[in-house]
Amino acid sequence: MSVPIPPICVVDDDAGIREAVEGLLRAEGFEVELFASAQRFAARARQAPLSCVVLDVELPGLSGLDLQRELASAGLDVPIIFLTGHGSIPMSVQAMKAGAIEFLTKPFDADDLLGAIQQAVSGTHSVELETKNGTTDVIGESRVIRQTLSRIQMVAPTDSTVLILGETGTGKEVLAKEIHRCSRRAEKPLIRVNCASIPKDLYESEFFGHVKGAFTGAFKDRVGRFEAADGGTLFLDEIGEIPLDLQSKLLRALQERQFERVGDDRTKRADVRIIAATNRDLGAEVAAGRFREDLYYRLNVFPLEIAPLRDRMEDIPLLARHFMELAAKEMNCPRARLTPAGLAMLQNYHWPGNIRELRNVIERAVIMAQGGAAEFDLPITITEPLPVKSSGEEPSGTERDFLTEPEMLKRERDNLLVVLEKTGWKIKGADGAAELLGIKPTTLLSRIKKMGLRRSEPAARRVPA
Ligand SMILES: Nc1ncnc2c1ncn2[C@@H]1O[C@H](COP(=O)(O)OP(=O)(O)OP(=O)(O)O)[C@@H](O)[C@H]1O
């Protein structure tokens, strides 16, 4: 679902200026409304949302500065960019003190105006959500995210085990941090263990620690992750990857909060809260005999499912602006502009790598934009509209605005094939398919396997960008 940016209003008694600003903004894809007087605009401002107003100072009747005061006293928080032919320093100071975004003089510089517009447009939504416990790092305003945050508010203060389920890159780790942050353990450590990256022989030592001489290479005592998390939270990421033979040891530690370091028979205790996460269907893993049923039930106390990004496209504007700001800051490069056309492109893509992929795509776009409009280099542009017509049997007018599971899988499969073909089936590396999709090579390989993709298979139709 595409979330439109509200219109930008231009108030100027000079028709030439109105047209020039209108042309510039429409070329960037913004919707524009024009007004020749402050009074007409004041009436409009009360009726419907707008992104910002480009406002002349010297206007017949009510001046721009008077209008600014009038809007403020009516409680209307309209971002204002002043554009004046007779600017003076005291006047601009007065306007900026009263909260204007920018004070520009005519003839105006297009980049300055677009920069100010960008600032105004990004401020239309607040980037952080307020929750009961203050500000959260979880960005999003969709119903899905709000429900997830309210479930987190419920479970965080308890010591209950939480199992976070979701596709790769959906933000499972972000949610785990949020639960810890909102818990009574917030001042204590949050220890993350990536269960997929531990060599098989080291699992036990990694979880429970070892004593000097316990095995070749154990030169000194080592504290395991359980002990390190004492008093805090232990986040078991990618729990579905734990080998079967270690699962029983883990189960005991979870049940009794007791364990022994490798090579030591003294029993230790740790007071830890467990959060686990996986992108696997653990129920299916149990059925296939790869995951212990008792461990599954021990973990699945409070399941928290996070939807893939394609099911919460309303979050894209907020996330995109957040990542654009972040990229500019982290990479010390100029801020790029997010145009409505760019936003629409982001909202029409399938995002198999979810938020991680979005973040990578935006980072590349910010580097390439060099302070201009961001252009997104997506592996495939899905130009077909999402709504899918129903078959002929159903009466006309019953159009679906969603995809069924088989249709979604087909899209994902087609997209993977396009990316694999584009990269010559190169999986790893900066120009590999995993990087393009914004997912880990191991995740890509497991998807290729799961979907039974083969190199000889005809690729999906590539839609020209
Ligand atoms: N709601 C969100 N708000 C802000 N940033 C987010 C959000 N969700 C995810 N991210 C960012 O997206 C990236 C991927 O998130 P994260 O690592 O939490 O995903 P994950 O589901 O744990 O992935 P994996 O299954 O591959 O481990 C990170 O850079 C994270 O900061």
The ligand as a MOL file (V3000), in Angstrom:
LIG
                    3D

  0  0  0     0  0            999 V3000
M  V30 BEGIN CTAB
M  V30 COUNTS 31 33 0 0 0
M  V30 BEGIN ATOM
M  V30 1 N 11.4130 -1.7380 13.2830 0
M  V30 2 C 12.6900 -1.4010 13.0270 0
M  V30 3 N 13.1180 -0.1470 13.2540 0
M  V30 4 C 14.3750 0.2150 12.9600 0
M  V30 5 N 15.3060 -0.5940 12.4430 0
M  V30 6 C 14.9520 -1.8490 12.2020 0
M  V30 7 C 13.6350 -2.3230 12.4970 0
M  V30 8 N 13.5670 -3.6250 12.1820 0
M  V30 9 C 14.7760 -3.9540 11.6960 0
M  V30 10 N 15.6110 -2.9020 11.7060 0
M  V30 11 C 17.0060 -2.8870 11.2030 0
M  V30 12 O 17.0640 -3.8560 10.1550 0
M  V30 13 C 18.2360 -4.6530 10.2400 0
M  V30 14 C 17.8720 -6.1220 10.4570 0
M  V30 15 O 17.2450 -6.2670 11.7270 0
M  V30 16 P 17.5240 -7.5160 12.7060 0
M  V30 17 O 18.9620 -7.9060 12.6880 0
M  V30 18 O 16.8980 -7.2050 14.0150 0
M  V30 19 O 16.6810 -8.6310 11.9190 0
M  V30 20 P 16.5260 -10.1740 12.2710 0
M  V30 21 O 15.1060 -10.5200 12.0260 0
M  V30 22 O 17.0740 -10.4520 13.6410 0
M  V30 23 O 17.4510 -10.8270 11.1500 0
M  V30 24 P 18.0770 -12.3390 11.0960 0
M  V30 25 O 16.9200 -13.3040 11.1220 0
M  V30 26 O 18.7640 -12.3680 9.7670 0
M  V30 27 O 18.9930 -12.4540 12.2720 0
M  V30 28 C 19.0520 -4.0600 11.3830 0
M  V30 29 O 19.9380 -3.1120 10.8170 0
M  V30 30 C 18.0120 -3.3630 12.2460 0
M  V30 31 O 18.5760 -2.2930 12.9560 0
M  V30 END ATOM
M  V30 BEGIN BOND
M  V30 1 1 1 2
M  V30 2 1 2 3
M  V30 3 2 2 7
M  V30 4 2 3 4
M  V30 5 1 4 5
M  V30 6 2 5 6
M  V30 7 1 6 7
M  V30 8 1 6 10
M  V30 9 1 7 8
M  V30 10 2 8 9
M  V30 11 1 9 10
M  V30 12 1 10 11
M  V30 13 1 11 12
M  V30 14 1 11 30
M  V30 15 1 12 13
M  V30 16 1 13 14
M  V30 17 1 13 28
M  V30 18 1 14 15
M  V30 19 1 15 16
M  V30 20 2 16 17
M  V30 21 1 16 18
M  V30 22 1 16 19
M  V30 23 1 19 20
M  V30 24 2 20 21
M  V30 25 1 20 22
M  V30 26 1 20 23
M  V30 27 1 23 24
M  V30 28 2 24 25
M  V30 29 1 24 26
M  V30 30 1 24 27
M  V30 31 1 28 29
M  V30 32 1 28 30
M  V30 33 1 30 31
M  V30 END BOND
M  V30 END CTAB
M  END
